[in-house]
Each structure stands twice: as structure tokens, then as C-alpha cells.
Amino acid sequence: AVVSTQSTGIGIGVLGTFTNVLSLTYFLRNDSRSVGSRLLILLNTFDLLVCISATGVTVFYNIASATTDHTQARLDRTQDICKLLFRISTQCTGFTTCLLSITRTISFIKP
């Protein structure tokens, strides 16, 4: 059951990375540079970091569980960096979502 969950997590992370790259490409090619558009680009960037770092945590966990003690410390440090990046980008995604909601509300109230 654990292997299936980890494989699913990696699949979701890879698919999320792919779709976020496509979405980011679309937003960057778009000529609109309004505040809302810039916040969507920022949100998409943080979502991309969430997908990449979550996939990295899972992959390095799988690799570390199958290695010797010599390489374990290096993999643990790399996994810790991915975990930190995941936590920071998740918080930034939440904050950016709140900012986007506030700007949309303001634009409805005061067009």
C-alpha cells in the first residue's frame, strides 16, 4: 500500500509539474500585465515549486531507503532541502491565493 501511494504521489507531482509549466507558459505569453495577471503568474510559479519539491521529497525518500549508510547523509540533506522548499512554496501559494482573492473582491466592488 505504501509503494502504491508513493507511486501515485510521484505521478501526481510529475503531471502537476507538466501542467504548471504549460499554464505558466500561457500566462507569460499573455500580453495582459494587470495586477491579477501578475498574481496568477506568481501563484503558478509557487504551484510549480510545490510540485517539483513534493516529487523530490518522495523520490529522495525512495532512493534513501535503498542505499547504504555512506550516501544516506547526502540524501537526507537533499531531502531536507526539498522539504523546506515544499513548506515555503506551500505557504507562499496560500498567501498568493489570498492576495488574488482580495484583488478580485476589490475589482468587483470598485470596477
C-alpha positions as CSV (number, residue, x, y, z in Angstrom):
1,A,0.0,0.0,0.0
2,V,2.9,2.4,0.8
3,V,4.6,1.8,-2.6
4,S,1.3,2.4,-4.4
5,T,0.8,5.7,-2.5
6,Q,4.4,6.8,-3.3
7,S,4.0,5.9,-7.0
8,T,0.7,7.9,-7.1
9,G,2.4,10.8,-5.4
10,I,5.2,10.8,-7.9
11,G,2.7,10.6,-10.8
12,I,0.7,13.5,-9.5
13,G,3.8,15.5,-9.0
14,V,5.1,14.9,-12.5
15,L,1.7,15.6,-14.0
16,G,1.3,18.8,-11.9
17,T,4.8,19.9,-13.0
18,F,3.9,19.4,-16.6
19,T,0.5,21.2,-16.4
20,N,2.0,24.1,-14.3
21,V,4.8,24.6,-17.0
22,L,2.1,24.7,-19.7
23,S,0.0,27.2,-17.7
24,L,3.0,29.4,-16.8
25,T,4.0,29.5,-20.5
26,Y,0.4,30.7,-21.3
27,F,0.5,33.4,-18.7
28,L,3.9,34.6,-19.7
29,R,2.9,34.9,-23.3
30,N,-0.3,36.7,-22.5
31,D,0.0,40.5,-23.0
32,S,-2.1,41.4,-20.0
33,R,0.1,42.7,-17.2
34,S,-2.6,43.6,-14.7
35,V,-2.2,43.0,-11.0
36,G,-4.5,40.0,-11.3
37,S,-2.4,38.6,-14.2
38,R,0.8,39.1,-12.3
39,L,-0.6,37.4,-9.2
40,L,-1.7,34.4,-11.4
41,I,1.9,34.1,-12.7
42,L,3.2,34.3,-9.1
43,L,0.7,31.7,-8.0
44,N,1.5,29.4,-10.9
45,T,5.2,29.7,-10.1
46,F,4.7,28.7,-6.5
47,D,2.5,25.8,-7.5
48,L,5.2,24.6,-9.8
49,L,7.7,24.7,-6.9
50,V,5.2,22.7,-4.8
51,C,5.0,20.0,-7.4
52,I,8.8,19.8,-8.0
53,S,9.7,19.8,-4.3
54,A,7.0,17.3,-3.4
55,T,8.2,15.0,-6.1
56,G,11.8,15.5,-4.9
57,V,10.9,14.6,-1.4
58,T,9.2,11.3,-2.5
59,V,12.0,10.4,-4.9
60,F,14.8,11.0,-2.5
61,Y,12.9,9.1,0.2
62,N,12.7,6.1,-2.1
63,I,16.3,6.3,-3.1
64,A,17.5,6.8,0.5
65,S,15.6,3.8,1.8
66,A,17.5,1.6,-0.7
67,T,21.0,2.9,-0.1
68,T,23.9,2.3,2.2
69,D,24.8,4.4,5.2
70,H,27.6,6.2,3.3
71,T,25.3,8.0,0.9
72,Q,22.4,8.3,3.4
73,A,23.6,11.6,4.9
74,R,23.8,13.3,1.5
75,L,20.4,12.1,0.5
76,D,18.9,13.2,3.9
77,R,20.3,16.7,3.3
78,T,18.9,16.8,-0.2
79,Q,15.5,15.6,1.1
80,D,15.6,18.2,3.9
81,I,16.1,20.9,1.3
82,C,13.2,19.6,-0.8
83,K,11.0,19.5,2.4
84,L,12.0,23.1,3.2
85,L,11.3,24.3,-0.3
86,F,7.9,22.4,-0.2
87,R,6.9,24.1,3.0
88,I,7.9,27.6,1.9
89,S,6.3,27.3,-1.5
90,T,3.1,25.9,0.0
91,Q,2.9,28.9,2.4
92,C,3.6,31.3,-0.5
93,T,0.9,29.6,-2.6
94,G,-1.7,30.1,0.2
95,F,-0.6,33.7,0.7
96,T,-0.8,34.5,-3.1
97,T,-4.2,32.9,-3.3
98,C,-5.4,35.2,-0.5
99,L,-3.9,38.2,-2.3
100,L,-5.6,37.2,-5.6
101,S,-9.0,36.8,-3.7
102,I,-8.6,40.3,-2.2
103,T,-7.7,41.9,-5.6
104,R,-10.7,40.2,-7.3
105,T,-13.0,41.4,-4.5
106,I,-11.7,44.9,-4.8
107,S,-12.2,44.9,-8.6
108,F,-15.8,43.7,-8.1
109,I,-16.6,46.4,-5.5
110,K,-14.8,49.2,-7.3
111,P,-14.5,48.5,-11.0
